[in-house]
Amino acid sequence: MEENTLAEEQVNLFDTEVQYTEASQGQRFLNWLIDNLFMRFALNYAIGYAVGYLLLAIAPDFLMEIAYGERGWRFWTLAYVVFIFNYVVYYTICEKAFKGYTLGKLLTGTRAIRNDGTELTFKDAILRSLSRMVPFEVLSGFGSRPWHDSWTDTTVVKTR
């Protein structure tokens, strides 16, 4: 009889489900703020200067034309493409390579995971990043659940 009870207890130990607490809107806003400040001031400027110097070394006339000539829209188009590329790469690499953490999430004690509690896949990370590019997506964070979470079946949870 005791043996049977012990076996049931062992099975029950493995059936327990881990409970997560979702991050608050304030934590999520702070994540967004930290990540965006870091991206804009560190990554975008560094990569922007690198692309600028590379273009200056390879094709200085082209760079001067797009920056100061009649076709200045090319400069701003290039700058926008570099910004979008940085944004997608930053979030994708951070959320996959660092197991759901970005700089903002690390500082606020939160992490992105799948709705089933497992770690993000590369597909999840890139889809979360690309869905953030939808116009007005950032405003969805003021609702019940941001679109990039809903569309990718992911969520942000507290880790401490």
GUGULO-590519 format. One record per residue: residue number from 1; residue in three letters; x, y, z of N, C-alpha, C, O in turn. Coordinates in Angstrom, 3 decimals, m for minus. Atoms other than C-alpha are relative to their C-alpha. Layout:
N
SITE,num,residu,n_u,n_v,n_w,ca_u,ca_v,ca_w,c_u,c_v,c_w,o_u,o_v,o_w
SITE,NUM,ALA,X,Y,Z,X,Y,Z,X,Y,Z,X,Y,Z
...
! end
This chain:
160
SITE,num,residu,n_u,n_v,n_w,ca_u,ca_v,ca_w,c_u,c_v,c_w,o_u,o_v,o_w
SITE,1,MET,0.819,m1.187,0.000,0.000,0.000,0.000,0.866,1.255,0.000,0.607,2.192,m0.755
SITE,2,GLU,m0.893,m1.155,m0.049,2.790,2.429,0.899,0.723,0.194,m1.328,0.960,1.325,m1.752
SITE,3,GLU,m0.709,m0.049,1.270,4.561,1.600,m2.335,m0.847,0.703,m1.059,m0.322,1.482,m1.854
SITE,4,ASN,0.922,m0.588,0.957,1.513,2.627,m4.367,m0.118,1.512,0.227,m0.129,2.272,m0.742
SITE,5,THR,0.085,m1.415,m0.339,1.223,5.999,m2.565,1.279,0.723,m0.402,1.219,1.841,m0.913
SITE,6,LEU,m1.284,m0.578,0.371,4.915,6.691,m3.120,0.092,0.182,m1.510,0.584,1.208,m1.979
SITE,7,ALA,m0.021,m0.092,1.460,4.569,6.001,m6.840,m0.892,1.138,m0.475,m0.526,1.853,m1.408
SITE,8,GLU,0.902,m1.087,0.372,1.603,8.411,m7.062,0.637,1.353,0.296,0.506,2.282,m0.501
SITE,9,GLU,m0.677,m1.246,m0.353,3.599,11.133,m5.290,1.091,0.333,m1.004,1.253,1.495,m1.378
SITE,10,GLN,m1.059,m0.231,0.981,6.486,10.711,m7.710,m0.582,0.481,m1.317,m0.027,1.385,m1.941
SITE,11,VAL,0.645,m0.417,1.240,4.163,11.027,m10.695,m0.491,1.431,0.139,m0.333,2.230,m0.784
SITE,12,ASN,0.521,m1.338,m0.218,2.561,14.133,m9.199,1.103,1.050,m0.010,0.855,2.189,m0.406
SITE,13,LEU,m1.109,m0.948,0.039,5.969,15.785,m8.828,0.300,0.431,m1.426,0.654,1.587,m1.658
SITE,14,PHE,m0.319,m0.313,1.388,6.455,15.633,m12.588,m1.169,0.642,m0.741,m0.981,1.206,m1.819
SITE,15,ASP,1.177,m0.574,0.640,2.928,16.772,m13.414,m0.190,1.475,0.340,m1.031,2.140,m0.265
SITE,16,THR,0.181,m1.395,m0.396,3.311,20.157,m11.735,0.408,0.922,m1.137,1.380,0.674,m1.850
SITE,17,GLU,m0.228,m0.950,1.075,3.184,23.087,m14.095,0.619,1.272,0.578,0.216,1.723,1.651
SITE,18,VAL,m0.643,m1.228,m0.453,5.399,26.157,m13.750,m0.953,1.165,m0.257,m1.515,1.287,m1.345
SITE,19,GLN,0.876,m1.158,0.123,3.394,29.323,m13.138,0.837,1.249,m0.251,1.857,1.465,0.403
SITE,20,TYR,m0.692,m1.240,0.322,4.489,32.624,m14.654,m0.907,1.182,0.309,m2.130,1.094,0.199
SITE,21,THR,0.727,m1.243,m0.211,3.476,36.147,m13.748,0.338,0.927,m1.155,1.508,1.213,m1.409
SITE,22,GLU,m0.240,m0.885,1.138,3.024,38.430,m16.740,0.548,1.338,0.482,0.212,1.817,1.565
SITE,23,ALA,m0.581,m1.307,m0.313,4.997,41.659,m16.769,m1.087,1.068,m0.058,m2.035,0.964,m0.837
SITE,24,SER,0.979,m1.090,m0.024,3.078,44.829,m15.981,0.209,0.917,m1.200,1.241,0.856,m1.869
SITE,25,GLN,m0.135,m0.968,1.091,2.429,47.564,m18.537,1.162,0.950,0.270,1.865,1.354,m0.656
SITE,26,GLY,m1.111,m0.882,m0.357,4.902,49.750,m16.654,1.348,m0.631,m0.304,2.240,0.029,m0.837
SITE,27,GLN,m1.255,0.702,0.310,7.658,47.139,m16.928,0.206,m0.091,m1.508,1.315,0.107,m2.006
SITE,28,ARG,m0.107,0.137,1.455,6.901,46.612,m20.608,0.350,1.344,m0.640,1.137,1.394,m1.585
SITE,29,PHE,m0.328,m1.328,0.524,6.996,50.373,m21.258,1.466,0.322,0.270,2.157,0.858,m0.597
SITE,30,LEU,m1.405,m0.232,m0.341,10.339,50.603,m19.454,0.920,m0.843,m0.885,1.973,m0.362,m1.304
SITE,31,ASN,m0.762,0.836,0.937,11.643,47.677,m21.567,0.129,0.701,m1.346,1.221,0.820,m1.902
SITE,32,TRP,0.037,m0.669,1.306,10.594,49.509,m24.731,0.879,1.254,0.021,1.649,1.491,m0.910
SITE,33,LEU,m0.762,m1.240,m0.104,12.119,52.798,m23.552,1.505,m0.268,0.034,2.258,0.364,m0.706
SITE,34,ILE,m1.430,0.326,m0.111,15.494,51.288,m22.568,0.531,m0.548,m1.319,1.577,m0.113,m1.800
SITE,35,ASP,m0.451,0.602,1.257,15.755,49.184,m25.730,0.065,1.029,m1.122,1.011,1.027,m1.910
SITE,36,ASN,0.000,m0.988,1.071,14.828,52.074,m28.001,1.068,1.064,0.191,1.689,1.497,m0.780
SITE,37,LEU,m1.076,m0.964,m0.236,17.195,54.525,m26.342,1.350,m0.615,m0.340,2.190,0.029,m0.969
SITE,38,PHE,m1.254,0.691,0.304,20.007,51.974,m26.570,0.179,m0.148,m1.505,1.255,0.120,m2.038
SITE,39,MET,m0.107,0.197,1.448,19.234,51.200,m30.204,0.262,1.307,m0.726,1.123,1.374,m1.603
SITE,40,ARG,m0.136,m1.260,0.726,18.893,54.800,m31.294,1.359,0.658,0.249,2.004,1.144,m0.681
SITE,41,PHE,m1.213,m0.739,m0.309,21.883,56.207,m29.486,1.270,m0.810,m0.147,2.318,m0.244,m0.456
SITE,42,ALA,m1.221,0.806,0.110,24.320,53.322,m29.538,0.082,m0.691,m1.352,0.987,m0.420,m2.140
SITE,43,LEU,m0.076,0.799,1.225,23.551,50.958,m32.375,m0.193,0.811,m1.273,0.615,0.715,m2.197
SITE,44,ASN,0.274,m0.719,1.242,22.020,53.288,m34.948,1.087,1.009,m0.338,1.461,1.144,m1.503
SITE,45,TYR,m1.078,m0.939,0.290,24.693,55.941,m34.585,1.269,m0.728,m0.418,1.929,m0.325,m1.376
SITE,46,ALA,m1.214,0.751,0.343,27.520,53.406,m34.643,m0.097,m0.600,m1.399,0.826,m0.465,m2.202
SITE,47,ILE,0.149,0.618,1.320,26.167,51.533,m37.648,m0.185,1.067,m1.071,0.309,0.910,m2.187
SITE,48,GLY,0.154,m1.105,0.952,25.130,54.779,m39.351,1.340,0.611,m0.385,1.594,0.874,m1.560
SITE,49,TYR,m1.336,m0.524,0.296,28.653,56.137,m39.048,0.813,m1.000,m0.808,1.529,m0.613,m1.732
SITE,50,ALA,m0.743,1.028,0.746,30.109,52.839,m40.268,m0.447,m0.036,m1.458,0.387,m0.094,m2.362
SITE,51,VAL,0.513,m0.004,1.378,27.836,52.841,m43.339,0.428,1.283,m0.704,0.815,1.250,m1.872
SITE,52,GLY,m0.422,m1.275,0.591,28.619,56.526,m43.932,1.464,0.002,m0.394,1.809,0.414,m1.501
SITE,53,TYR,m1.430,0.054,0.313,32.378,56.017,m43.742,0.296,m0.985,m1.121,1.167,m0.738,m1.955
SITE,54,LEU,m0.176,0.979,1.071,32.131,52.946,m45.956,m0.391,0.608,m1.344,0.332,0.466,m2.330
SITE,55,LEU,0.412,m0.664,1.242,30.181,54.895,m48.576,0.965,1.112,m0.379,1.243,1.311,m1.561
SITE,56,LEU,m0.958,m1.068,0.273,32.615,57.795,m48.249,1.281,m0.560,m0.601,1.871,0.060,m1.487
SITE,57,ALA,m1.213,0.628,0.529,35.544,55.449,m48.911,m0.226,m0.601,m1.380,0.648,m0.524,m2.244
SITE,58,ILE,0.266,0.694,1.265,33.885,53.558,m51.764,m0.494,0.955,m1.083,m0.006,0.923,m2.213
SITE,59,ALA,0.624,m0.869,1.003,31.803,56.229,m53.506,m0.298,1.369,0.599,m1.451,1.672,0.907
SITE,60,PRO,0.221,m1.302,m0.643,32.318,59.733,m52.095,m0.955,0.908,m0.777,m1.743,1.638,m0.176
SITE,61,ASP,0.897,m0.851,0.791,30.534,61.448,m54.987,m1.461,m0.400,0.206,m2.340,0.455,0.316
SITE,62,PHE,1.357,0.499,m0.225,27.473,59.257,m54.507,m0.508,0.455,1.366,m1.651,0.894,1.493
SITE,63,LEU,0.400,m0.398,m1.345,27.419,60.003,m50.775,m0.318,1.492,0.052,m1.322,1.889,0.643
SITE,64,MET,0.247,m1.445,0.000,27.691,63.764,m51.330,m1.273,0.336,m0.772,m2.018,1.236,m0.386
SITE,65,GLU,1.202,m0.248,0.801,24.973,63.632,m53.980,m1.262,m0.346,0.790,m2.227,0.418,0.794
SITE,66,ILE,1.222,0.365,m0.727,22.500,61.762,m51.792,m0.180,0.830,1.267,m1.304,1.021,1.731
SITE,67,ALA,0.110,m0.787,m1.227,23.301,63.868,m48.744,m0.361,1.453,m0.272,m1.159,2.040,0.458
SITE,68,TYR,0.164,m1.438,0.217,23.357,67.344,m50.278,m0.609,0.364,m1.339,m0.981,1.518,m1.546
SITE,69,GLY,0.502,m0.293,1.339,22.136,67.067,m53.852,m1.510,0.013,m0.073,m2.215,m0.038,0.935
SITE,70,GLU,1.440,m0.036,0.239,18.715,67.188,m55.407,m0.672,m1.319,0.362,m1.886,m1.372,0.559
SITE,71,ARG,0.559,1.314,m0.323,18.253,63.529,m54.639,0.232,m0.345,1.481,0.568,m1.483,1.808
SITE,72,GLY,m0.217,0.201,m1.427,18.527,63.936,m50.869,m0.918,m1.040,0.618,m0.617,m1.584,1.681
SITE,73,TRP,0.930,1.010,m0.509,15.564,61.607,m50.399,0.675,m1.362,0.088,0.287,m2.196,0.906
SITE,74,ARG,m0.710,1.282,m0.044,17.960,58.732,m51.106,0.727,m0.174,1.335,0.781,m1.271,1.890
SITE,75,PHE,m0.688,0.045,m1.289,19.924,59.601,m47.989,m0.965,m0.428,1.105,m0.665,m1.314,1.905
SITE,76,TRP,0.970,0.307,m1.047,16.827,59.513,m45.812,m0.586,m1.399,m0.172,m0.904,m2.069,0.810
SITE,77,THR,0.458,1.374,0.239,15.643,56.307,m47.462,1.030,m0.990,0.515,0.676,m1.968,1.172
SITE,78,LEU,m1.074,0.866,m0.482,19.024,54.697,m46.759,0.041,m0.005,1.534,0.199,m1.057,2.152
SITE,79,ALA,m0.009,m0.091,m1.464,18.932,55.957,m43.161,m1.164,m0.788,0.598,m1.002,m1.466,1.613
SITE,80,TYR,1.169,0.730,m0.496,15.437,54.527,m42.689,0.197,m1.507,m0.136,m0.152,m2.261,0.772
SITE,81,VAL,m0.254,1.433,0.207,16.440,51.148,m44.146,0.995,m0.513,1.039,0.809,m1.599,1.586
SITE,82,VAL,m0.986,0.396,m1.013,19.472,51.005,m41.816,m0.671,m0.072,1.372,m0.401,m0.995,2.141
SITE,83,PHE,0.707,0.008,m1.280,17.229,51.882,m38.851,m0.878,m1.243,0.136,m0.845,m1.914,1.167
SITE,84,ILE,0.888,1.172,m0.035,14.684,49.158,m39.707,0.823,m1.275,0.148,0.475,m2.157,0.934
SITE,85,PHE,m0.880,1.166,m0.072,17.473,46.620,m40.240,0.538,m0.171,1.421,0.501,m1.272,1.972
SITE,86,ASN,m0.522,0.051,m1.373,19.033,47.482,m36.853,m1.070,m0.439,0.988,m0.811,m1.251,1.876
SITE,87,TYR,1.109,0.295,m0.901,15.667,47.282,m35.122,m0.328,m1.486,m0.018,m0.430,m2.122,1.031
SITE,88,VAL,0.351,1.417,0.141,14.825,43.832,m36.483,1.144,m0.890,0.483,0.910,m1.871,1.189
SITE,89,VAL,m1.152,0.813,m0.407,18.348,42.466,m35.967,0.194,0.052,1.516,0.450,m0.977,2.141
SITE,90,TYR,m0.182,m0.138,m1.453,18.606,43.837,m32.407,m0.970,m0.900,0.760,m0.555,m1.717,1.581
SITE,91,TYR,0.990,0.785,m0.733,15.359,42.307,m31.191,0.116,m1.490,m0.298,m0.005,m2.312,0.610
SITE,92,THR,m0.095,1.420,0.359,15.802,39.041,m33.102,1.184,m0.660,0.688,1.038,m1.717,1.303
SITE,93,ILE,m1.198,0.589,m0.613,19.354,38.407,m31.901,m0.133,m0.051,1.518,0.141,m1.080,2.136
SITE,94,CYS,0.120,m0.016,m1.466,18.682,39.474,m28.323,m1.004,m1.024,0.494,m0.709,m1.800,1.403
SITE,95,GLU,1.037,0.881,m0.534,15.452,37.563,m27.891,0.281,m1.473,m0.262,m0.206,m2.325,0.482
SITE,96,LYS,m0.339,1.405,0.229,16.840,34.360,m29.414,1.297,m0.382,0.715,1.320,m1.339,1.489
SITE,97,ALA,m1.313,0.365,m0.555,20.514,34.346,m28.397,0.040,0.120,1.524,0.710,m0.670,2.189
SITE,98,PHE,m0.031,m0.219,m1.441,19.880,35.659,m24.883,m1.250,m0.537,0.697,m1.619,m0.069,1.774
SITE,99,LYS,1.122,0.747,m0.594,16.863,33.390,m24.216,m1.161,0.886,0.440,m1.687,0.734,1.542
SITE,100,GLY,1.157,m0.839,m0.273,14.151,36.044,m24.376,0.314,1.325,0.652,m0.593,2.109,0.930
SITE,101,TYR,m0.392,m1.259,m0.633,16.124,38.892,m22.844,0.493,1.004,m1.036,1.150,0.640,m2.012
SITE,102,THR,m0.652,m1.122,0.667,16.943,42.280,m24.318,0.624,0.812,1.130,0.472,0.455,2.298
SITE,103,LEU,m0.587,m0.828,m1.054,18.844,44.994,m22.458,m1.092,0.505,0.947,m0.931,0.459,2.167
SITE,104,GLY,1.099,m0.498,m0.825,15.550,46.477,m21.249,m0.608,m1.077,0.879,m0.872,m0.849,2.059
SITE,105,LYS,0.589,1.099,m0.777,14.133,43.132,m20.165,0.953,m0.466,1.100,0.517,m0.811,2.198
SITE,106,LEU,m0.990,0.406,m1.001,17.352,42.250,m18.355,m0.016,0.958,1.190,0.031,0.528,2.343
SITE,107,LEU,m0.016,m1.000,m1.067,17.285,45.503,m16.385,m1.294,0.029,0.814,m1.275,0.376,1.995
SITE,108,THR,1.279,m0.036,m0.727,13.590,45.205,m15.466,m0.409,m1.355,0.558,m1.450,m1.464,1.206
SITE,109,GLY,0.310,1.325,m0.534,13.667,41.499,m14.613,m1.162,m0.674,m0.699,m1.996,m1.317,m0.061
SITE,110,THR,1.044,0.655,0.786,11.410,40.320,m17.418,0.644,m0.770,m1.145,1.831,m0.615,m1.432
SITE,111,ARG,m0.523,0.860,1.067,11.767,37.858,m20.275,m1.142,m0.381,m0.938,m2.273,m0.566,m0.491
SITE,112,ALA,1.000,0.446,0.972,9.909,36.913,m23.473,0.049,m1.522,m0.112,1.122,m2.115,m0.227
SITE,113,ILE,0.109,1.453,0.158,8.675,33.320,m23.708,m1.214,m0.305,m0.881,m2.029,0.575,m1.160
SITE,114,ARG,1.189,0.450,0.729,6.167,31.330,m25.743,m1.143,m0.170,0.999,m0.906,m0.320,2.198
SITE,115,ASN,1.158,0.150,m0.897,2.638,31.034,m24.336,m0.005,m1.323,0.747,m0.590,m1.425,1.825
SITE,116,ASP,m0.040,1.296,m0.685,3.323,27.395,m23.470,1.133,m0.083,1.025,1.338,m1.132,1.637
SITE,117,GLY,m1.057,m0.053,m1.010,6.249,28.463,m21.245,1.377,m0.377,m0.497,2.340,m0.331,0.270
SITE,118,THR,m1.301,0.387,0.541,9.048,27.327,m23.547,0.748,1.214,m0.536,0.182,2.292,m0.721
SITE,119,GLU,m0.874,m1.050,0.525,11.947,29.382,m24.848,m0.411,0.372,m1.430,m0.932,m0.461,m2.171
SITE,120,LEU,0.312,m0.450,1.358,11.466,31.460,m28.010,0.848,m0.736,m1.027,2.024,m1.009,m0.788
SITE,121,THR,m0.758,0.545,1.126,12.480,29.861,m31.294,0.488,1.172,m0.836,0.077,2.311,m0.614
SITE,122,PHE,m0.458,m1.064,0.894,14.304,31.822,m33.986,m1.185,0.583,m0.761,m1.270,1.796,m0.952
SITE,123,LYS,1.193,m0.460,0.721,11.020,32.008,m35.899,m0.822,0.946,0.874,m1.272,1.990,0.402
SITE,124,ASP,0.740,m0.866,m0.925,9.260,33.463,m32.837,0.685,1.358,0.136,0.035,2.402,0.082
SITE,125,ALA,m0.755,m1.242,m0.210,12.010,36.032,m32.316,m0.085,0.906,m1.218,m0.300,2.110,m1.077
SITE,126,ILE,0.036,m0.854,1.195,12.054,37.233,m35.921,m1.415,0.480,m0.290,m1.596,1.613,m0.736
SITE,127,LEU,1.380,m0.444,0.210,8.257,37.327,m36.180,m0.396,1.079,1.003,m1.112,2.016,0.648
SITE,128,ARG,0.247,m1.067,m0.980,8.070,39.356,m32.950,0.638,1.307,m0.477,0.034,2.375,m0.383
SITE,129,SER,m0.715,m1.188,0.470,10.647,41.749,m34.408,m0.694,0.628,m1.199,m0.886,1.844,m1.241
SITE,130,LEU,0.658,m0.521,1.202,8.922,42.084,m37.777,m1.379,0.573,0.313,m1.784,1.567,m0.290
SITE,131,SER,1.333,m0.510,m0.326,5.495,42.563,m36.215,0.071,1.351,0.704,m0.905,2.101,0.703
SITE,132,ARG,m0.169,m1.319,m0.621,6.868,45.548,m34.294,0.100,1.110,m1.047,m0.006,2.289,m0.711
SITE,133,MET,m0.120,m0.976,1.075,7.291,47.267,m37.674,m1.355,0.501,m0.499,m1.413,1.466,m1.261
SITE,134,VAL,1.338,m0.403,0.426,3.522,47.534,m38.182,m0.287,1.393,0.562,m0.089,1.636,1.752
SITE,135,PRO,0.305,m1.351,m0.496,2.460,51.198,m37.986,m0.981,m0.050,1.176,m1.947,m0.813,1.159
SITE,136,PHE,0.809,m0.142,m1.209,0.922,52.083,m34.621,0.020,m1.233,0.905,m0.735,m1.290,1.876
SITE,137,GLU,m0.078,1.199,m0.836,1.872,48.661,m33.179,0.388,0.361,1.424,m0.097,m0.254,2.374
SITE,138,VAL,m0.453,m0.386,m1.336,3.573,50.390,m30.263,m1.180,0.456,0.866,m1.151,0.295,2.086
SITE,139,LEU,1.172,m0.453,m0.756,0.197,51.859,m29.261,m0.825,m1.169,0.533,m1.597,m1.003,1.477
SITE,140,SER,0.745,1.170,m0.479,m1.214,48.345,m28.846,0.447,m0.403,1.403,m0.260,m1.140,2.091
SITE,141,GLY,m0.492,0.286,m1.343,0.885,48.133,m25.675,m0.835,0.645,1.090,m0.758,0.250,2.254
SITE,142,PHE,0.868,m0.641,m0.985,m1.619,50.414,m23.972,m1.304,m0.767,0.187,m2.090,m0.465,1.085
SITE,143,GLY,1.181,0.857,m0.129,m4.326,47.794,m24.513,0.298,m1.174,0.909,1.212,m1.125,1.732
SITE,144,SER,m0.172,1.159,m0.875,m4.633,44.413,m22.887,1.253,m0.792,m0.346,1.933,m1.298,0.547
SITE,145,ARG,m1.152,0.796,0.409,m1.917,42.714,m24.924,0.567,0.560,m1.296,m0.185,0.745,m2.253
SITE,146,PRO,m0.585,m0.536,1.234,0.538,44.088,m27.520,m0.167,m0.972,m1.170,m0.157,m2.190,m0.991
SITE,147,TRP,0.223,0.818,1.194,m0.003,42.858,m31.075,1.132,m0.989,m0.233,0.888,m2.128,m0.631
SITE,148,HIS,m1.109,0.914,0.292,3.498,41.387,m31.351,m0.028,m1.225,0.914,0.573,m2.245,0.579
SITE,149,ASP,0.208,1.178,m0.852,2.592,39.058,m28.460,m1.154,m0.847,m0.538,m1.037,m2.066,m0.666
SITE,150,SER,1.188,0.717,0.479,m0.852,38.150,m29.787,0.270,m0.741,m1.301,m0.115,m1.900,m1.455
SITE,151,TRP,m0.221,0.580,1.327,0.295,37.495,m33.343,0.999,m1.151,0.013,0.987,m1.985,m0.892
SITE,152,THR,m1.050,1.026,m0.023,3.205,35.259,m32.299,m0.165,m1.004,1.139,0.709,m1.845,1.350
SITE,153,ASP,0.253,0.900,m1.138,1.691,33.432,m29.294,1.152,0.013,0.999,1.634,m1.033,1.435
SITE,154,THR,m1.069,m0.179,m0.978,4.339,34.829,m26.966,m0.480,0.972,1.075,m1.534,1.594,0.942
SITE,155,THR,0.329,m0.933,m1.066,4.307,36.853,m23.775,1.282,0.409,0.718,2.328,m0.215,0.538
SITE,156,VAL,m1.135,m0.443,m0.809,6.639,38.744,m21.444,m0.364,m0.245,1.461,m1.418,0.182,1.932
SITE,157,VAL,0.265,0.385,m1.388,6.897,37.422,m17.891,1.076,0.550,0.930,2.183,0.883,0.507
SITE,158,LYS,m0.962,m0.421,m1.019,8.575,38.476,m14.667,0.938,m1.157,0.307,0.519,m2.312,0.368
SITE,159,THR,m0.976,1.034,m0.363,11.765,36.609,m13.804,0.473,0.144,1.439,1.122,m0.758,1.970
SITE,160,ARG,m0.373,m0.189,m1.409,12.300,38.043,m10.332,m1.061,0.775,0.720,m0.931,1.036,1.916
! end
